[in-house]
Amino acid sequence: MRPDLLQSLAARVAERERAGLLRRARTLEAAHGVRVTLEGRELLNFCSNDYLGLAQHPRIAKAIQAAANECGVGATAAHLVCGHRREHARLEEALCEWTGREAAILFSSGWLANLGTMQALLDRDGVCVQDKLNHASLLDAARLAGAALKRYPHNDVEAAGRQLAGVVGRPALLATDGVFSMDGDVAPLRELAGLCGRDGATLMVDDAHGLGVIGPHGAGSVNEAGLRQHEAPVLMATLGKALGCTGAFVAGSAALVAGLTQFARTFMYTTAMPPALAAAACEAVRIARGEDWRREKLRALIARFRAGAAQIGLPLGDSTTAIQPIVLADPARTVAASRALEAAGVLVTAIRPPTVPAGSARLRVTLSAAHEERDVDRLLGALLRVATPSRLAATRGPPLEKEG
Ligand SMILES: *Cc1c(COP(=O)(O)O)cnc(C)c1O
């Protein structure tokens, strides 16, 4: 008898539920900046990626409305057919000017950008060397491209060098997150670029969490590290995090963009993003680039959070960015802490394996320029009650069952 696919899928769901790792999308009834309504209760949100507080910015909302009034909703076709509009062209221009690259190409999401880029650059002869903590889309992209995937321990430049040395003579792409999505630390980009330069490998940086947040005028981790186009030739970032929109782009040389235009299948065979969205993202770039006060405010909130968290003995990581994980290790304990925080009016989702490595379940706290000092203090107060080492020791053994 042939095994039934839907039955085995259901069995895997049940297995995940037994392991306490089942996920559910929860429906927010409303969101007003960092205040969201969930099951009728207002919560202070500390888990969005809206680092600069732009997702509901009135000028960006106005830009999408005005563009939609003028050109409607759908792009009606892929870019190479007749979907490429003036709004897309302007956004590409704004993005390469901001990041200091010659050219840029838009994708509908970061996932698609990574998939299309690796698939265009790599084939079965190719090798893709990656940090173990890279975003899932980079790992999947290398696998789907059919390249040999080699993963080095987090931020270990020497190990990356050894992996490259093991595949001399083969084309190699070294890919890393600029700012790591679950840890918030920054990759050693100068060292990685040096390694690639000496070795003849190509460096690709996924700056989903760096663009807008770090670097001069928010130009991202690659510019923070002072890497020019030939040193970090493939720069990918998304419009869905600090820019508060959705979509993504790859920036680099005109030759890179020409190649992706011809060979990135996730660019060629998909409907272009709505032009009105491109207009909104263009306005978001203008604000993100021009308003340094948002980054300064964010930095001050990060410092306040870290100082307060250290004072109450929370296990903090090395991050100086908006992503401030509190690793509690055990998934059940992390879920219990997240529920207790929610009962105290603070929303911080529990991040569990396989999103993060086994044994490193965490509360992924994210800060935003839309938070105020008193919001951070309220978060710290709630964490003091639920997630300090002494409180956690008290919840050892069976996970907290009660909600709240
Ligand atoms: C979010 C994210 C992506 C995917 O981007 P989407 O636009 O959400 O598909 C890719 N890489 C990293 C590092 C991310 O954090």
The ligand as a Tripos MOL2 file, in Angstrom:
@<TRIPOS>MOLECULE
LIG
   15    15     1     0     0
SMALL
NO_CHARGES

@<TRIPOS>ATOM
      1 C1         12.8220   38.1000    7.3380 C.3       1 LIG1
      2 C2         14.0760   37.6180    6.7450 C.ar      1 LIG1
      3 C3         14.1150   37.1300    5.4360 C.ar      1 LIG1
      4 C4         12.8730   36.9310    4.6220 C.3       1 LIG1
      5 O1         12.3490   38.1360    4.2170 O.3       1 LIG1
      6 P1         10.8010   38.2200    3.8630 P.3       1 LIG1
      7 O2         10.6970   39.4750    3.0850 O.co2     1 LIG1
      8 O3         10.0690   38.2520    5.1600 O.co2     1 LIG1
      9 O4         10.4950   36.9980    3.0700 O.co2     1 LIG1
     10 C5         15.3380   36.7930    4.9040 C.ar      1 LIG1
     11 N1         16.4700   36.8860    5.6300 N.ar      1 LIG1
     12 C6         16.4510   37.3160    6.8980 C.ar      1 LIG1
     13 C7         17.7380   37.3880    7.6520 C.3       1 LIG1
     14 C8         15.2570   37.6770    7.5000 C.ar      1 LIG1
     15 O5         15.2290   38.0690    8.7630 O.3       1 LIG1
@<TRIPOS>BOND
     1     1     2 1
     2     2     3 ar
     3     2    14 ar
     4     3     4 1
     5     3    10 ar
     6     4     5 1
     7     5     6 1
     8     6     7 2
     9     6     8 1
    10     6     9 1
    11    10    11 ar
    12    11    12 ar
    13    12    13 1
    14    12    14 ar
    15    14    15 1
@<TRIPOS>SUBSTRUCTURE
     1 LIG1         1 GROUP 0 **** ****
